Amino acid sequence: MIEPFVTIDKNVIIEEGTWIGPNVTIMEGARIGKNCRIFPGAVISAIPQDLKFGGEETIVRIGNNVTIREYVTVNRGTKASYETVIGDNCLLMGLCTHCP
């Protein structure tokens, strides 16, 4: 289910059973597993906060049964790995930022 005021960019995959709360931004390159919960204000798959990032194609891969609480930021990977990976059954608490 996708709540109101959500922005979903191109090249995004969201598996079944995932709930996307209001005012979430999911940017290009997100791969979100099954039965996840993403709470209001989260930003998923923004470009890395890394000055070495050169615009290469990278992704965020989020496993199944992941809970991402309010205002969490998960940025895409850099060319070192080309992806940011969050495994299955994880909890990212409110206001945390994951920048690879």
C-alpha positions in Angstrom: 0.0 0.0 0.0 1.2 3.5 -0.9 -0.1 6.4 1.2 -0.6 9.9 -0.1 2.1 12.4 -1.0 4.7 9.7 -1.8 7.2 10.3 -4.6 8.5 7.3 -6.5 11.1 7.9 -9.2 11.8 5.7 -12.3 13.8 2.4 -12.1 12.3 1.4 -8.7 11.1 -2.0 -7.7 8.8 -2.5 -4.6 7.8 -6.0 -3.8 4.4 -7.2 -2.6 3.1 -6.5 0.9 5.3 -3.4 1.4 3.7 -0.3 3.1 5.0 3.1 2.1 3.9 5.8 4.5 3.0 9.4 3.6 5.6 11.9 2.4 8.2 9.2 1.6 10.6 9.8 -1.3 11.9 6.8 -3.2 14.5 7.8 -5.8 15.9 6.0 -8.8 17.6 2.7 -8.2 15.7 1.5 -5.1 15.0 -2.3 -4.8 12.7 -2.8 -1.8 11.8 -6.4 -0.7 8.5 -7.9 0.5 6.6 -6.9 3.7 8.6 -3.8 4.5 7.3 -0.8 6.3 8.7 2.7 5.4 7.4 5.4 7.7 6.8 9.1 6.9 9.5 11.4 5.8 12.0 8.7 4.8 14.3 9.2 1.8 15.4 6.1 0.0 18.0 5.8 -2.8 19.2 9.4 -3.0 22.6 10.0 -4.5 25.5 9.3 -2.1 26.8 12.1 0.1 30.3 11.4 -1.1 32.4 13.9 -3.1 33.9 11.1 -5.1 30.6 10.1 -6.5 30.7 10.6 -10.3 27.2 10.0 -11.3 27.7 6.2 -11.9 24.6 4.0 -11.9 24.2 2.6 -8.3 21.4 1.1 -6.3 19.9 0.6 -2.8 18.9 -3.0 -2.1 16.5 -3.5 0.9 15.7 -7.0 2.0 12.4 -8.5 3.2 10.6 -7.6 6.4 12.6 -4.4 7.0 11.2 -1.5 9.0 12.5 2.0 8.2 11.2 4.6 10.7 10.5 8.3 10.4 13.0 10.5 8.5 15.6 7.8 7.8 17.8 8.5 4.9 19.4 5.6 2.9 21.7 6.7 0.1 22.8 4.7 -3.0 26.2 3.1 -3.1 29.3 4.5 -4.7 31.5 2.9 -7.3 33.3 1.0 -4.6 30.4 -1.5 -4.4 27.8 0.0 -6.6 25.1 -0.7 -4.1 24.0 -0.1 -0.5 22.5 -3.3 1.0 20.2 -3.6 4.0 19.5 -7.3 4.8 16.3 -9.0 5.9 14.5 -8.3 9.2 16.2 -5.1 10.0 15.0 -2.0 11.9 16.4 1.4 11.0 15.3 3.7 13.9 14.0 7.2 13.3 16.3 10.0 12.1 19.3 7.7 11.3 21.2 8.1 8.1 23.0 5.4 6.1 25.6 6.9 3.7 28.0 4.3 2.2 
